[in-house]
Amino acid sequence: MTRWLRLAVASLLVFSTAAFAAPAGRNSTKPVRTKTHAKPMTETQRAIHALNRLTFGPRPGDVQKVMAMGVDKWIDQQLQPDQIDDKALDSRLGPFRTVRMQTAQLIQNFPPQQMLRAVQSGRAPMPSDPQQKLVYGVQLAALREREQIQQQRQAEMMKQGQQAVEPPPSDAPTPQQQDAALSLAYKIMDTPRNQRVAALAGMPVEDLMNLRYLKPDARDRLVAALTPEEREVFAALSNPQGVVVNELMQDKLLRAIYSERQLQEVMTDFWFNHFNVYIYKDADAYLTTSYERDVIRPHVFGKFKDLLVATATSPAMLFYLDNAQSVGPNSPQAQNIAKRAANVKPGQTPPIVPGLNENYGRELMELHTLGVDGGYTQRDVTEVAKVFTGWGISGPQDGWKFTFDPKRHEPGDKYVLGHVIHENGQQEGMEVLDLLAHSPATARFLSTKLARRFVADNPPATLVDHMAQTFLSTDGDLREVLRTMFHSKEFWSPDVYRAKVKTPLEFVVSAARAGGADLQNTQILIGALGRMGMPLYAQQPPTGYSTFNSAWLNSDALLDRMNFALQLVNSKAPGMTFDSGRILSLAMFRGALPQPAAKNAKKKAQPSGPDFVLQTVENVLLAGDVSPKTDQAIRAQLADPKVAGDAQQDPTKMLNVMTALTLGSPEFQKR
């Protein structure tokens, strides 16, 4: 970034930080007022508001499209995603095979450490498929190398009389290793496309292991020359798990940017965050794909109980909150192990007696259903934990499936929230889930959280009441709860217009959508989300990411967003096209240019040159809904002699700066 551009960003940052100091009634800690003397939203504002809340942000022309259909009709359409044609998205998702695989297939094609060790020890066979065999061969060789390094280090430490520890990271590659890697990369690129995988299979494993030493620029060139399937194989040679994780991240971003079923994707993100799992917790790297695809997305407009049961029986959740490890203290398994431990001979190590794990029982009530003030006690947490003993998952060779083991289940009746849960094996858990799903406390907790996401940080009590009533009267029908909210006077109050600050995910995706970006590679977005503090699927606590404005409002966060906007519009990354020039053409063809003045209105000078271009950019990216202060702040930066001089030499620079500063404006940061 040039010096003058850094100064422009810094100056606009000062303005933006001040602009986020919310006036009374907006973004404050008090509930939003239900009575207001402000003027009702215009039809244009209604369309902007609906797009900002029900989608990941409007694209050029979306405001006009929604107004032509009618805002209410468009909302009802978004509530019925199966009626929306979304076939165009399929071609973008086509290269990512892993997002369509079942967990067992992911494990087989992109083996985790447990699977590799099973093959190494002979407990599982080496796959016969050429691609799988190639990946396993390289990964097993890398495993043996790590074990040898560990053994050597242990021997050295023992000689010195010290305790062995994990080996430090391997030394940096030698120039010879990097040269060998580059030579192999050129050899792969020179091989005909339909013969590359076969050629790799015929190479020595030691040579293939050298590919990890490729420099980033050489790696990028190699990847760009490969087909999507070849890229998967190439990446899996170094990091099989990384292929699964990265493709899921790309799938999420591409869906958020390009799906016509925008509300479904917004709700998928909302409910995933509500029932959060952490993708980097070992097995969840493989379980999260099915969790989002098969557990969350199909249930976002259904009955809450069905969603609750789906998450409770999901291997991803059972693994994440450790319920798969929970064993009833009086269960047959615990009793047998306790007997063996009591009979251990002197000098022998006694077996560890498994116990109760309360993680899931606590989060089920505190975060998933009743809420922290839902009226449960610590005894309820312990009793619920007993109910779910025996709920677990199988091993990796069986695809990490849900299982119920009666030998691990706590016998006897349990007492939950004043109800007796009679001994009934797995059905005890179903009874508790039904009890929680139909609780008035759950109805209020979920309604508040939904209203907080879509209306305001502290939504009006009247709105929450109406949504909770709908929840209880419709057996927890989530579509009807949303319909109640979207057709409420509180949702359309002028006080909530542009009152919610976008999370990093919402900002990054809305920026790509606003500019009509053409992405085949979303790595720049994935990296930006990490820098902004919201890496995908990587919120370790079960609380999920916050939707409160205060969580994302600080000068460092705003600077990160502005830097991302500049990076986005100036990116030359492979598979990434954000052409600011398209904004002008999109404006011309989709009706987003400034509207002509009415006949009886006072005539104004028609904009021209940079003024016209900036006004057009603001119309496309903000639907013309920009404050005079923001417009003046951007113009002040563009008036800098250095900027103007550069613009005369290269007009594209001026357009890019206009676009980036508009994306960094307070209006674009809010939804």
TORMI-651582 format. One record per residue (C-alpha): x, y, z. Coordinates in steps of 0.2 Angstrom, whole numbers, padded with zeros to 4 digits, always signed. Layout:
<rs>
XYZ;...
</rs>
This chain:
<rs>
+0000+0000+0000;+0007+0017-0005;+0010+0031+0008;-0004+0042+0002;-0016+0027+0002;-0011+0023+0020;-0015+0041+0025;-0032+0040+0016;-0036+0025+0026;-0030+0032+0042;-0040+0048+0040;-0056+0039+0035;-0053+0027+0050;-0054+0041+0062;-0071+0047+0054;-0078+0029+0054;-0073+0026+0072;-0082+0042+0077;-0097+0037+0066;-0099+0021+0075;-0103+0031+0091;-0121+0026+0091;-0135+0039+0093;-0149+0036+0106;-0160+0022+0100;-0147+0014+0089;-0134+0001+0094;-0136+0007+0112;-0137-0005+0127;-0156-0001+0130;-0170-0010+0121;-0175-0003+0104;-0190+0009+0106;-0206+0002+0099;-0214+0019+0097;-0204+0032+0086;-0207+0049+0078;-0195+0045+0064;-0202+0044+0047;-0207+0026+0041;-0194+0017+0029;-0197+0021+0011;-0199+0007-0001;-0181+0008-0006;-0176+0007+0012;-0187-0007+0015;-0179-0017+0001;-0161-0012+0008;-0166-0017+0025;-0173-0034+0020;-0157-0038+0009;-0146-0032+0023;-0154-0043+0036;-0160-0058+0026;-0145-0060+0015;-0126-0058+0016;-0128-0041+0008;-0136-0035-0009;-0128-0037-0026;-0129-0024-0039;-0147-0023-0045;-0154-0033-0030;-0163-0018-0023;-0172-0015-0039;-0176-0033-0041;-0184-0034-0023;-0194-0018-0026;-0200-0025-0042;-0206-0041-0034;-0212-0033-0018;-0203-0034-0002;-0216-0045+0007;-0217-0057-0007;-0198-0058-0009;-0197-0062+0010;-0210-0076+0008;-0200-0083-0006;-0184-0084+0004;-0193-0093+0018;-0197-0107+0005;-0179-0111-0002;-0184-0126-0011;-0194-0115-0023;-0179-0105-0028;-0168-0111-0042;-0150-0113-0036;-0143-0123-0050;-0130-0110-0055;-0121-0113-0038;-0118-0131-0042;-0105-0127-0055;-0095-0117-0042;-0096-0131-0029;-0092-0145-0041;-0073-0145-0039;-0075-0149-0021;-0078-0167-0019;-0076-0168-0001;-0091-0158+0003;-0102-0172-0005;-0093-0186+0004;-0099-0196+0019;-0088-0196+0034;-0082-0214+0030;-0077-0208+0012;-0067-0193+0019;-0058-0205+0031;-0054-0217+0017;-0048-0204+0005;-0040-0192+0016;-0034-0202+0031;-0032-0196+0048;-0018-0201+0060;-0029-0215+0068;-0032-0223+0051;-0014-0222+0046;-0008-0230+0062;-0022-0244+0059;-0014-0247+0042;+0004-0246+0049;+0000-0259+0062;-0010-0271+0050;-0027-0268+0059;-0033-0260+0042;-0028-0265+0024;-0019-0253+0012;-0031-0246+0000;-0031-0253-0018;-0037-0237-0026;-0022-0229-0035;-0025-0211-0028;-0029-0217-0011;-0014-0229-0011;-0003-0214-0017;-0009-0203-0002;-0007-0217+0011;+0011-0221+0005;+0017-0203+0007;+0008-0201+0023;+0015-0217+0030;+0032-0213+0025;+0030-0196+0034;+0024-0205+0049;+0039-0216+0050;+0050-0201+0048;+0042-0192+0063;+0043-0208+0073;+0062-0210+0069;+0065-0192+0074;+0056-0195+0090;+0066-0211+0094;+0082-0202+0090;+0078-0188+0102;+0072-0200+0115;+0089-0209+0114;+0098-0193+0115;+0088-0186+0130;+0091-0203+0139;+0109-0201+0137;+0109-0184+0145;+0098-0191+0159;+0083-0180+0154;+0065-0184+0151;+0060-0186+0133;+0049-0173+0125;+0040-0170+0109;+0053-0166+0095;+0054-0148+0090;+0049-0143+0072;+0060-0150+0059;+0074-0139+0052;+0071-0128+0037;+0073-0136+0020;+0090-0136+0012;+0093-0128-0005;+0095-0146-0012;+0078-0151-0006;+0070-0135-0012;+0078-0138-0029;+0072-0156-0030;+0055-0150-0025;+0055-0137-0039;+0062-0150-0052;+0048-0162-0047;+0034-0148-0049;+0040-0144-0067;+0040-0162-0071;+0022-0164-0065;+0017-0148-0075;+0025-0155-0091;+0015-0172-0089;-0001-0173-0099;-0016-0169-0088;-0024-0186-0089;-0007-0195-0084;-0002-0184-0069;-0009-0195-0055;-0002-0211-0063;+0015-0202-0065;+0015-0197-0047;+0010-0215-0042;+0026-0221-0051;+0038-0209-0042;+0048-0214-0026;+0039-0209-0010;+0055-0200-0005;+0054-0188-0020;+0035-0185-0017;+0039-0180+0001;+0050-0166-0006;+0035-0157-0012;+0032-0150+0005;+0048-0140+0002;+0040-0130-0012;+0041-0111-0010;+0024-0103-0010;+0026-0095-0028;+0031-0112-0035;+0017-0120-0026;+0004-0108-0033;+0010-0110-0051;+0009-0129-0049;-0008-0128-0041;-0015-0117-0055;-0009-0130-0068;-0019-0144-0060;-0037-0150-0061;-0048-0149-0046;-0046-0167-0042;-0027-0167-0045;-0026-0152-0033;-0035-0163-0020;-0022-0177-0022;-0007-0165-0022;-0013-0156-0006;-0017-0173+0002;+0001-0178+0000;+0006-0165+0013;-0010-0163+0023;-0025-0174+0020;-0035-0166+0034;-0031-0149+0027;-0040-0154+0011;-0056-0158+0020;-0056-0142+0031;-0051-0130+0017;-0064-0137+0005;-0078-0135+0018;-0072-0117+0021;-0073-0113+0002;-0090-0122+0001;-0097-0110+0015;-0090-0094+0007;-0096-0099-0011;-0113-0103-0004;-0114-0087+0006;-0108-0076-0009;-0118-0085-0024;-0133-0095-0017;-0149-0088-0022;-0156-0096-0006;-0148-0082+0004;-0159-0084+0020;-0156-0102+0021;-0137-0099+0021;-0139-0085+0034;-0149-0097+0045;-0137-0111+0042;-0123-0100+0049;-0134-0094+0063;-0139-0112+0069;-0121-0118+0066;-0115-0104+0078;-0129-0108+0090;-0124-0127+0090;-0106-0123+0088;-0092-0136+0086;-0074-0133+0084;-0067-0140+0068;-0049-0142+0074;-0053-0154+0088;-0046-0169+0080;-0060-0180+0073;-0071-0164+0071;-0060-0160+0056;-0069-0174+0047;-0086-0174+0056;-0090-0155+0053;-0094-0157+0034;-0108-0169+0037;-0113-0159+0053;-0117-0143+0043;-0123-0152+0027;-0134-0166+0035;-0138-0159+0052;-0139-0140+0052;-0144-0135+0034;-0159-0147+0031;-0167-0141+0048;-0166-0122+0048;-0184-0120+0043;-0191-0135+0052;-0197-0140+0069;-0184-0135+0083;-0185-0152+0091;-0180-0161+0075;-0164-0149+0074;-0161-0152+0093;-0162-0171+0091;-0151-0170+0075;-0137-0161+0084;-0138-0172+0100;-0135-0187+0089;-0122-0180+0078;-0105-0187+0080;-0098-0170+0078;-0107-0164+0094;-0104-0180+0104;-0085-0178+0100;-0084-0159+0103;-0092-0159+0120;-0085-0175+0125;-0101-0185+0128;-0093-0199+0118;-0082-0201+0133;-0095-0201+0146;-0098-0217+0156;-0111-0219+0170;-0103-0222+0187;-0114-0237+0190;-0114-0243+0172;-0109-0261+0169;-0093-0255+0160;-0088-0244+0175;-0091-0257+0187;-0081-0270+0178;-0066-0258+0176;-0067-0254+0195;-0066-0272+0199;-0051-0275+0188;-0043-0259+0196;-0046-0266+0214;-0038-0283+0209;-0022-0275+0202;-0006-0283+0209;+0008-0273+0217;+0019-0264+0203;+0005-0265+0190;-0003-0249+0183;-0022-0250+0187;-0034-0246+0173;-0042-0229+0174;-0061-0230+0179;-0071-0219+0167;-0083-0207+0174;-0097-0195+0170;-0094-0180+0158;-0106-0165+0161;-0100-0154+0146;-0115-0159+0135;-0128-0159+0148;-0123-0141+0154;-0121-0134+0136;-0138-0142+0131;-0147-0132+0144;-0137-0116+0145;-0133-0113+0126;-0144-0124+0116;-0161-0123+0124;-0166-0115+0141;-0152-0101+0142;-0142-0097+0157;-0157-0090+0166;-0168-0105+0161;-0172-0111+0179;-0161-0127+0179;-0149-0131+0193;-0132-0140+0195;-0142-0156+0200;-0151-0155+0183;-0134-0154+0174;-0128-0170+0182;-0145-0179+0179;-0145-0174+0161;-0127-0180+0159;-0132-0197+0166;-0147-0198+0154;-0135-0196+0139;-0122-0209+0145;-0120-0222+0132;-0122-0210+0118;-0106-0211+0108;-0097-0214+0091;-0089-0229+0083;-0071-0229+0077;-0063-0221+0062;-0064-0238+0052;-0083-0238+0054;-0084-0220+0049;-0086-0212+0066;-0105-0216+0067;-0117-0213+0081;-0119-0227+0093;-0128-0231+0109;-0119-0243+0121;-0130-0249+0135;-0115-0255+0144;-0109-0237+0147;-0127-0231+0151;-0131-0226+0169;-0145-0237+0176;-0160-0231+0186;-0172-0216+0185;-0166-0198+0183;-0174-0182+0189;-0173-0167+0177;-0182-0151+0180;-0194-0159+0191;-0199-0173+0179;-0195-0191+0182;-0186-0199+0168;-0188-0218+0170;-0174-0230+0165;-0176-0233+0147;-0159-0233+0138;-0157-0222+0123;-0175-0216+0124;-0171-0207+0140;-0161-0194+0130;-0176-0192+0118;-0188-0189+0132;-0176-0175+0139;-0174-0167+0122;-0193-0167+0120;-0195-0159+0137;-0182-0145+0133;-0188-0142+0115;-0206-0138+0122;-0201-0127+0137;-0207-0109+0137;-0189-0104+0143;-0182-0112+0127;-0195-0102+0117;-0190-0086+0124;-0171-0089+0124;-0172-0094+0105;-0183-0080+0101;-0172-0067+0109;-0157-0074+0101;-0165-0073+0083;-0172-0056+0086;-0154-0050+0092;-0147-0057+0076;-0160-0049+0064;-0167-0034+0073;-0156-0026+0087;-0144-0031+0101;-0157-0028+0114;-0174-0032+0104;-0190-0025+0111;-0199-0037+0123;-0215-0036+0113;-0207-0044+0098;-0199-0057+0108;-0215-0061+0117;-0224-0063+0100;-0210-0074+0093;-0211-0085+0108;-0229-0087+0107;-0228-0092+0089;-0214-0105+0094;-0225-0113+0107;-0241-0113+0097;-0233-0120+0081;-0223-0134+0090;-0207-0125+0088;-0209-0121+0069;-0194-0111+0065;-0201-0104+0049;-0216-0097+0057;-0206-0089+0071;-0196-0080+0057;-0211-0076+0048;-0218-0068+0064;-0202-0058+0066;-0201-0052+0048;-0219-0046+0047;-0218-0037+0064;-0218-0018+0066;-0202-0020+0077;-0193-0027+0062;-0197-0012+0051;-0195+0001+0064;-0184+0016+0057;-0174+0014+0073;-0166-0002+0068;-0162+0003+0050;-0143+0000+0048;-0142-0003+0067;-0132-0019+0067;-0113-0020+0064;-0108-0033+0052;-0098-0047+0059;-0081-0051+0049;-0090-0065+0040;-0104-0054+0035;-0093-0040+0030;-0081-0050+0019;-0095-0059+0010;-0105-0043+0008;-0090-0035+0000;-0088-0049-0012;-0106-0048-0017;-0107-0029-0018;-0094-0029-0031;-0100-0044-0041;-0084-0053-0038;-0080-0068-0048;-0071-0081-0036;-0065-0098-0040;-0053-0097-0025;-0058-0090-0009;-0041-0091+0000;-0040-0072+0001;-0057-0071+0011;-0052-0086+0022;-0036-0077+0027;-0044-0061+0030;-0057-0069+0042;-0043-0076+0052;-0035-0059+0053;-0051-0051+0058;-0054-0063+0073;-0067-0074+0065;-0059-0089+0057;-0072-0101+0049;-0077-0116+0060;-0063-0111+0073;-0072-0104+0088;-0066-0115+0101;-0079-0111+0115;-0096-0118+0113;-0104-0101+0114;-0100-0098+0096;-0096-0080+0089;-0105-0065+0096;-0117-0055+0086;-0117-0040+0098;-0110-0024+0090;-0098-0022+0104;-0089-0038+0099;-0083-0031+0083;-0081-0012+0086;-0064-0006+0089;-0051+0004+0078;-0040-0011+0075;-0055-0021+0068;-0060-0007+0057;-0043-0005+0050;-0042-0023+0046;-0058-0021+0036;-0052-0006+0027;-0036-0015+0023;-0046-0030+0017;-0056-0019+0005;-0040-0012-0002;-0033-0030-0004;-0050-0036-0012;-0051-0023-0026;-0032-0024-0030;-0030-0043-0029;-0021-0052-0042;-0023-0069-0034;-0027-0084-0045;-0045-0088-0046;-0050-0071-0039;-0057-0057-0049;-0064-0041-0042;-0065-0028-0056;-0070-0011-0050;-0073-0007-0068;-0088-0019-0068;-0096-0008-0055;-0099+0005-0068;-0106-0007-0081;-0117-0016-0068;-0124+0001-0063;-0128+0005-0081;-0136-0011-0085;-0145-0014-0069;-0152+0003-0065;-0141+0008-0051;-0136+0024-0058;-0142+0040-0049;-0160+0044-0053;-0165+0059-0063;-0173+0073-0053;-0192+0076-0054;-0198+0089-0066;-0203+0101-0053;-0187+0099-0043;-0174+0112-0042;-0162+0109-0056;-0145+0103-0051;-0128+0102-0060;-0127+0085-0068;-0112+0075-0061;-0097+0072-0072;-0080+0065-0071;-0074+0059-0054;-0090+0066-0046;-0101+0055-0057;-0090+0040-0054;-0090+0042-0035;-0109+0045-0035;-0111+0029-0046;-0100+0019-0034;-0110+0024-0019;-0126+0020-0028;-0120+0003-0033;-0112-0002-0016;-0124+0007-0004;-0139+0009-0015;-0136+0028-0014;-0140+0027+0005;-0124+0037+0010;-0123+0051+0022;-0116+0068+0018;-0103+0066+0031;-0097+0050+0023;-0097+0057+0006;-0087+0072+0011;-0075+0061+0020;-0072+0050+0005;-0071+0066-0007;-0058+0074+0005;-0046+0059+0002;-0049+0059-0016;-0045+0077-0017;-0027+0074-0011;-0015+0080-0025;-0006+0064-0025;-0022+0054-0028;-0027+0065-0041;-0010+0065-0050;-0010+0046-0049;-0028+0045-0056;-0023+0056-0071;-0010+0043-0075;-0021+0028-0072;-0039+0031-0069;-0041+0013-0063;-0032+0018-0047;-0045+0031-0043;-0059+0019-0046;-0051+0006-0035;-0048+0019-0021;-0066+0025-0022;-0072+0007-0021;-0061+0002-0006;-0065+0018+0004;-0084+0016+0001;-0083-0002+0007;-0074+0004+0022;-0087+0017+0026;-0098+0016+0041;-0114+0013+0030;-0106-0002+0022;-0100-0008+0039;-0118-0009+0046;-0133-0019+0040;
</rs>
